[in-house]
Amino acid sequence: MFMIPKKIHYVWVGKNEKTELVRRCIDSWRKYMPEYEIVEWNEENFDVNSCRYSKEAYDSGKWAFVSDYMRFKILSQYGGIYFDTDVELLKAIPESILSNRAFTGMEFGGKISPGLVYGCHSNDKIAMYMSDTYESMVFDSDNPVTVNYIITAKLETMGFEGKNELQVIDGLAVYPDEFFCGFDLDVHEICKTHNTISVHHYSGSWTKNTFKKRLRYVLKKLMGVERFRSLLLLKRGIKNVFLTTKNSLTSETNENSYTEFDKSCLEGVNKNRITLFDVAVFLITLKIITSVTVYFSFPKRLQDIMMIISYLFIFLHIVSKKYNIKTILWIFLVTILMLYSSYKMKNMYYLATWGIFVGTINYDLRRVVAVMFFTILSVFIAVSIFSLIVYLLGYDKDILINIRRGDVRSFMFGFVHSNMFSITLSSLCLMYIWIIRNNIKLYHMLVLILIQIIGFHFTKTRTSILIFLFISAFVLLKNIYSIKVLGVIRYLFILIGVVHLYLSRQFVYGNKLSLIVDSIITGRLKYASYAMNNFGFTMLGKYLDTAMVWDEVWRLNSFTFDSAYSFIFFNAGVIWFIIISIAMIKLISRLDKIEIILMMAWILYSITETDTLIAQFGFQLLFFCRMFDSKKMDEKIPKSC
C-alpha cells in the first residue's frame, strides 16, 4: 500500500519569534512521528510574492492567510502532511489514516479545517484546486474568507455533508472532529476522546483580543463550563431561528416554496420597493400592538392620524389592482356588511383587519405577514425589556403584576393584561412557523416551545401553552398523516361554535359538562351564558352596554366576552359566523398541511380570545385571500407539504 510521503510541513512567515506554544507543538510532532522530516516554509524558501493573494495578505500582516495559499501549493508539489503551528500531537497518526490517498479533519460545527491536518500525495486534486483558487483570488483585508469556508464549499459540491462522521469525498477522507480537533470551540476548552490524535489550540493569530473574547472568558469563569455551554447553545438556537426567518423571506431559492396562487399574486409586485400597502400594514400593526401596552401606547389623536393615513394608502393600493368581477362583487358586499356591523356595534376596530385582508388579495401574502411579524416582534421585545428594567428598579409593580385565579401572580411584561402578552407571543410563534414552514426543523419547534414555557412561567396563562403544545405535536408529526385527514378541520369552526352555544345554554341549568368546560376555559362559558340571557342573539350586529357593578344572580362585577364565538353570536352578528363557516369549508382545500394546522390553532385560540378576529393576533384570517385568485377562482392550490 502506497503511503503518504513522510514529510511534515508548516508555515512560519513574518519573521517573528516562535511562542512557547508553537515550540511545544513542533516538539510533539518530533516525539510521536520521529521518522518524518519536518520542513519549515518561510520567506527564505518560498516566494510569497508569486501569488497576488499571498502577496497582499503578507503586506497586510495577515500571516495565517498567507499560509492558506502556501500549504496547498507546497502539498500539491511535494505531498506530505501539513499542520498549523498551534496543533499539538497526542499520539502518532495511525497507518489506517496514513494509507488514505488524502485525509483531513473537521472542527466543531461541521466545517472542514485543513489547518488541523492535511495529508496527501503530490498532485493531489483538492490541493491543486485550492492552490489554483487562491491564485485567482484577491485578498480582502477587511473581510478575509477563511480556508475552512473555501474548502468546505468546494467539497459540498462534491457530496460532503456537515455531519460529524467519517466521509470520503473523491479519495479525500474527512475525519470527525474528535480525531484532529480535540477542542470545543463553544467554550474554548480541550475536549478529548479515545480517538483524539491531536489538539488544535486555536491561537487565532489573525484575530484580535476583542471585547467579545474577554466577555466570553469572564462568563465562562463565572458560570462554569457546562452552564456557559448551555447559554451558548440557547444563543445559537435563537440565532438560527432568526437566520432561518431571514433566509425564508429573502432567499431567491425559496421562490419554489410559493404555491401557484402565491406566484400569480407576485406579478407586478416589486420586492425591493416599499409600497403604500406595506406602509399601511406597518402603521396599522404599530397602532394596534402599541395600544395593548402600558408604556408605548400613542396619544389618541396620533392613533387616529395613523389609521386615516393607513386607510388612504389601502384605498390607493386597492384601486391600483386588477380584480375580476366576482371578486369585486364579493369585496363590495362584505365591505358594506362590515361597515354596517361596525356602525351597529359602535366599534370600528375590525375594519383595519378587513382593509388588510382586501389589500392582500392578489398581493404577496408572505410580504404582508413579514411586515406584521417584524413590527410586532420589535415592539414586543422593546416593551418586555423596558418593563423588566422598570420592575427591577422597583417602579410600577402594581401595574406590571396581575393577580389571577385567587392569589396567583402573573407578570404582564408591560402589556395591559397577561393574556395580551400571551396571545401576542403565540401569534409571533405561529407567524414564524408559517414563514419557515418549508424549512422547519425539530430545533425550531423546540426553541418555540421553550419560549412558550418561559412565557407561561411568568404569565400563568395555561390555555396558550396547552394549545401551542397541541399544535406543535401536529407540526412535528405532519409527515405521518395525509392531508385528507386534516381536511376534517374545515368543519371544526362550525362544530366548536355549535357546541359552545349548546354548553352556554346548558350552563344556566347547572349542567355538569358545562361547568367542567367552563372551569377548563376559565369562565368563558359563564360570560357567554350571561350574554345569551341578557343580550340575546344578533344577526347583523348591535351595540352592547356591558357596564355593570355587581350582579347577584351571576355573581359578576364585570363582563367581557373573552371568546370570539360568543362575541360573534351576541355582538358582531350571526351572519359572520355563517360567512366564516362557509369560507372555512371552501378554504381548507387550498391550504398546505402547515397552513391547515395553523388554521386549527386559530379556531382553538378563538375559544378563549376575541383578539383572534384581528389580523395582528390572528394572521390566519389572511389565508382566506386564497379564495380570491383572480385568475382561476375554482382551481385548488397544489399542496406544498
N, C-alpha and C positions, 0 to 999 in steps of 0.2 A: 504494500500500500504506500503510495507516494505521499510523503509528509510535507507540511508547510516548512519553508526554509527556516533554519534555526538562527534567526536574527530578531532582535527586539529593537524597534525604532522609537525614538522620542524626539520631540522638537523643543529647543530652548533658544529662543531668539530674544533680542532686546538687550543682551549683554549685561543682564542683572545677575547678582549673586544668588545662587540657589538657596532656598529656605531649608530649614531643618526637615520639614515635611517632605520636600522633594527629594532630599538626600536619603531619607528613610525609605521612601518608596522605591527608589532606584536600587538601594541595598537589598530590598525584598526580592527584586527580580533576580539579582545575582544569587541570592540564597536558595531560592526554590527552582531556578532554571539555570544552573551553573554552566551547562553546556552551550548556552545561547550567547552569541555575540551581541553586545549592547552598543548601539550606534546612536550618538547624539548628532542631530542635524541643527545647524545654525547658519548664521550669515557667512561663515567661512567656507562651508562645503555645499551651500545651496544658494542659488541666485534668487533672492526674494523679489527682485525686480523683473523676473522672467514672465510674470503674470500681472496684469493690471490690478486684479483683485487683491493679491497678496501685497503688491507694492503700496496700494492705497491704505490697506489695513495696517501695514508696517509703519507708514508715515503717520498714521493716526495713533500709533502706540497700542493697537489692539492685537497683542501677541497671540492670543488664543485663536483669533480668526485667521491670522497668518498660518497657524499650524493646521487649520481646517483644510486648506489647499495643499500644504506641503505633505501631509500624511498620505493623501491619496496619490499624489504624484510619485512619491517615493515607493509606496506599496505596489503601484502598477508597474514600476520599473524593476524592483528588486524582490518583491514578495517579503514575507516575514510577518511579524506581529507588531502592532502599534499600541502603545499605552499613553494616555495623558500622564503628566508628571505628578498628578496627585492620586494615582491609582496604586494601591498597596496590595501586593500578593499575599495571600494567607496560606497558599499551598500551590504546588505545581499544577499547571493545566494538564489534565489527563489526556492520554493518547486518543481516547474516543472522540475528543473535541478537536484535537490537532489533526486528526485524519480527515476532517471535512475539507472540501475544496476551498471553502472560506467560512469564517464564523465571526459573529459579533454578539452584542448583548443589548437587552432592553433595560431602561431605567424605570423607576417607579412612575406610573402614569401611562405606560403603553407606548412610549416613544423609543425608537431605536437610537442608541447612543454609541457611535463608533469611537468616542473618546474613552469609553470603558475598556474596550479592546477591539481590535480588528485584525484578524489574521487571514492571510490569503497567499496564493501563488502570484508570481509576476504575471502581468497581462490579465489580471482579474477584471471581469466585465464591469462589475459595480464600481470598483476603484477607478477604472478608466473613465466610466461615465461621470463619476463625481469630479475627477480631475478636469475633464472637458467642460463640465458645467461651470466650475469656478473660473476657468479661463475665458468664459463668455460673459461673466458677471462683472458688475461694477459694485464696489464696496460702498455701502451706505452707513456712514459712521454714526448717524443719529438713530437709525433703526436697523441694525445689522441682523441678517437672518442667520439663525443657528444651523450648524451642520446637522443636528438631530432632525430639525424640521425638513431640510432638503432631502436627506436620505430616506426618511420615513415617507415623505410624499411620493418619492420615486418608487419605493417598494410597495406602497399601497396600490399603485397602478399595475403591479405585477402579482397582486394577490395577498399581500401582507395584511393582516388584521390586527387591531390593537389588543389582542388577547394575550394574557400573561402566560404563554405556553410556548414550547419549542415549535418553531416554524422554519421550514426550509423553502427558501424562495430562489429558484433558479440556481441552486447549488450553494447559496449562502444560508448557513444555519444561524438562526436568530434565537438566542437562549433567553429564558425568562429572567426577570430582574434579580432573583435570588442568587444567580450564578456569578455575575460580574459587577453588580451594582453594590449590594450589601449596605445600602444607605437609604434611610427613609427620608425622602425629600420633604414630606409634610412637616415633620418635627425636627428635621436635621439631626438625626441620631443614627448611629451604626445599627444595622439590623441584619444579623447573620443567621443562616441555617446550616444544616449539614452539607448542603450543596454549594455554599458560598466559596468561591475561589479567590475573589479579590474584593476590595472595598474601594469605592470611589469617594474620596473625601470632599469633593466639590468645593475646592478652594475658590472657584469663581474669579479667576484673575481678571476677567473682563467686566466684572460688576463692581459697583461702588458700595461702601458701607452705609447704606441708606437708612433712613428713619424706620422704614418697614422692617429691615433686618433687625435693628435694635429692639423694636417693639416686639417682634417675634421671640427674640431671646428672653426679654423680660417676662412676657406672658407664659412662656414655657417654664421658666423658673418658678413663677407664682402659682401656676395651675397644676404643674406636673405634666409629664409627657402624655399620659393617656387622656387626661381631660383636655389638654391642648389639641391632641389629635381629633377628639370628638368635636371640638369647636371648629377646627379646620374642615372636617367632613360636612358639618352643617353649613358652613360658609360656601363650600364647593357645591353643595346641593342647591342652595339658593341661587348661586351664580349660574348654574346650569339651567335652572328654571327660567331666569331672565334671558339667557343667551338663546335658549330654545324658542322663547316667545319672539325675540327679535328676529331670529332666523326664519321662523314660521311666517312672520309678517313681511319680511323684506327680501328673502332669497328668491331669485328668479326660478330656482329649481322647484319651488313649491307651486308653480303655476299649475302643475298637473294634479294638485290636490283640490283644485276648484271643480265643482260639478259643472256640467254643461250649462246649467242655468246661471251659475256664478259667472262663467266666462262670457255668456251673452250679455250680462249686466255690465261687464267691464268695457264694452265698446263705447268709446267716446269719453272714458274716464282717464284723465291724466294722473298717473300715480304719483308723479313728482311735484304736482302743483296742488296747493291747498285750495279747496273750493269753498264757495259760500256755504254749502251744506255742511262741510267739515266744521266750519266756524260755528254754525248754528248748533250742531250736536255738542261741540265743546262748551258753548255758553249755557245751553240747557242743562247739560250734565253738571257743570260747575255750580250753577244756581241750585239745582236740586240736592246735590251731595253736601254742599256747604250749609244749606238750610236745615239739615238734620244734625248739625254740630253745635256745640256750646259756644266755641270761641271764634269760629271762622264764618259765621253767617253774615251775609251782606245786608246793608240797610234796605228797607222795603222799596224805596224809590229806585235804588240801583238794580234790585232784582227785577222790577217792572221794566226798566230800560233794557236789561239783558234779554228778557223774554220778547219784548217788542222787536228788537233787532233780530233775534232768532227767528221769529215768525216771518219777518220780512225776507230774510235770507232763504228760509224754507220755501216761501211762495215763489221767489225768483228762481230757485232751483227747480221747483216742480213745473213751472210754466216753460222752462227751457228743455224739458224732457219730452220724449215722444211716447205716448201711450195709445193702445188700441181702444176702440170704442167701448168694449166690455169693461176694461179696467177703469176708464174714465167714469163710466156709469156707476160702478161699484164705489169708487172713491167719492163721487158726488153724494150718493145716497147715504153712505156710512158717515160722511162728514156732517151732513145735515142732522142725522140721528145723534151723532156725538155732540154737536152744538146744542141740540135741544135737551139732551140728558144733562149736560153740564149746566145749562141755564136752569133747569128744574132743580138740580142739586145745589145750585149756587156754589159750584166747585169747578174751576177751570183747570185744576191740577193735571187732569188726564189728557188735556188737549195736546200737551207737549209730546207725549208718547205717540199719539196719533200722527202728529206732524212728522216726527222722526220716522215712523213706520211708512207713511206715504212717500217721504223723500228717499227711503231705502229701496222702494220698488224700482227695478231696473237700474240699480246702483250697486256698488261694491259693498256687500254686507260685511266682509272682513274689515274693511276700512272703517265703517261705522262703529263696529264693536271695538276695534282697536282704539279709536278716539275716546270712546266711553271708558274703556278699560284703563288706559294710562291717565286719564283725567281723574277718575275715581281713585286709582291707586296712589297718585300723587297727594291728593287731599287726605286720603286715609292714613298714609304714612306720616304726613305733617301733623295732622290732628292727634294721632296716637302718641307721637314723640312729645309734642307740646304738652299734652295732658299729663303724661308721665312726669315730665320735668316739673310742672305745676304741683302735682301731687307730692312728689318727693321733697319739694321745697316747703310743703305744709300748707299750701293755699287751696281753696275751693274744694275741700274734701267732701263738703255736704252736697255739691252738685256733681261730683265725679263718682260718688258711691251711691248705688241704688240698693234698697232693701227689698229682696224678693222672697216670696213664699215664707213668711214668718220672719226669721232673723238671718236668712241667707243674704250675704253681702256680695254684690257684684260690682266690678269696676267697668265704667261705661266708656273709657278711652276718649273722652271729650265729645261723645255723641249724646243726643238728647235722651237716649234710653239705651240700655244694654242690648235690647232687641234690635235697635237700629244698627248698632255696631256689628251684631252677628249676621244680619241679613246683608249688610254691605260686604262683610268678609266672605260670606257664602257666594254672593254674586260675583266677586272678584275671582274666587276659585273656579266657579263654573264657567265664567268667561275664558279663563286661562285654559281650561280643559278643551273648550271648543276651538280656541285659537290654534292649539297644537295637536288637535285630535288625530291628525295623520302621522304624527311623530311621537305620540305619547308613550312613555316608558313607565316601568314599575316605580322607579325612583321619583318620578314626577308626582305620582299619586301618593307615595309615602310622605313626601315633603308637604303636600297639601293637607293630608290627614294630620300630620304633626302640627301644622299651623292651626287647623281647626281645633285640635285638642288643647293647644295653648290658649286659644281664644275662649274655649269652654271653661278652662280652669279659672279664668278671670271673670267671665260674664255669667256663668252658670245657666246659659241658655241651652238646655238639653235638646230641644226639638231640632235645632240647626245641626248639631253634631250627629244626632241619630239619622237624620235624613241624608246628610252628606256621607256617612259611613255606608248607608244602604246604597246610595248612588255609586259610590266608589267601587263597591263589590260588583255591580253591573258593568262598570267600565273595565275593571281588571279581568273579568270573565267573559268579555264580549266575543271572544273567538270560539267559545264552546256552545253557543246557541245561534240559531239563524235569525235573520231579520224578520222572518214571518212570525216568530214567537213574540217579538216586540210589537208586532202590528196590533196586538190587543190594546196597546196603550191608547189607541185612538178613541176608545170608549171609556177610558179611565176618568176623564174630566166629568162626563155625564154621570158615571156611577158614583163618584165621590160627592157630586152636587146633590144627587137624589138621596143618598144615604145621609148626608149632612142635614138635609131638610127633614127627613124622617126622624132622625135622632133628636133634632131640635124640637120637633113637635112632641115627641115622647118624653122629653126632659121634664116638662111641666107636670107630667103624671108620675114622676119618680121612677121611670124605667131604669132598671139596674144597668143595662148595657149603656144607656145614655150617660148615666152617672160615671161609669167606668171610663168611657171615652172622654168625657168632659174632664176627668181628673188627669188623663194622659196628655190632653192638649191644653191643659191649664186654663180651664174656664171658658174656652171659646164657644162651646155648645150652650152654656148658660147665657152668654151675651146674645147668641143667635136666637135662642128661645125667647129672651126678653124682647128682642127686636120684632120677632114674629107676632108676639102677643100685644105689643104696644104700638108698633108702627105698621105692621102688615106688609103685604107684597106690593110692589110697584112694577108696572110694565115698562115705562119709558123713563123712570127716574123721578125722584121727588126730594124736596128739602126736608131734613130731619133736625128737630131741635133736641139734641142729646144732653142738654144741660140738666143736671139733677143734683139734689142734695143728699137725700137718703131714702131709699125705697125699702120699706119694712118687709114687704112681701118677698121681693127678690134679694134682699139684703145686699144692695149695691149702693155705693155712693158716687159712682162714676160709670160712664158707658163708653165702650169702644167696640168696633166690630172685630178687629184682630183676625179676620178671616175674609179672604177675597170672595168666598162663596156667599156668606151671609151679607156682605156688602153689596154684591150684585143683586141678590134677591130682594133686599129690603131698602136699598138706597139708589143704586145705579139703574136698575131695571132688569126684569127677567129677560127682556129682549136680548141683552148682552150675553146672558147665559146660553140662549139659543144660538146666537151668532157664533160664539166661541166654540160651542159643541159641534156645530156643522162644519166649521172651518177646521177643527181638530181632526175630524174624520177624514176630510179630504187631504189635509196636510201631511199626515204621517207617511203616506206612500212616497212623498217627495223628499224625505229626510234619510240620512245615513244612520247607522247604529248609534253612534255617539250623540247625534242630534236628537234621536228619539229618547235616549236615556236622559239627556238634559231637559227635554220637554217633560218627561216624567218627573224630574226634580221640580220643575216649575209647578206642576199640578199638585205635588205633595206640599211644597212650601206654601202654596196658596191656602192650605187648610189653616195655617197659623199666622198668615201675614196678608194684609191688604196691599202692601207696597209692591208685591209681585206684579201688580197691574201697571206699574211704572217701568219703563224700559231700562232705567238705570239699575233697578233691583230685580228685574225680570226680563233680561235681554232676549230670552227665548221667544218673546212676543214678536220679535222681528223676523223669526223664521216664517211667519205667515206671509211675508212678502214673496216667498217661493211660489205662492198660488197665483201670482200675477205676472207670470212670464209673458211679456208682450208678444213673443214670437209664437209660442205654442202653449196655449192655456191648459190643454188637457194632456200634455205629454209628461210622463213621470220622469223624475230625475234619477239617473243611474246611481246606484249605490257606490259610495267610495270606500265603504268598510265591509 
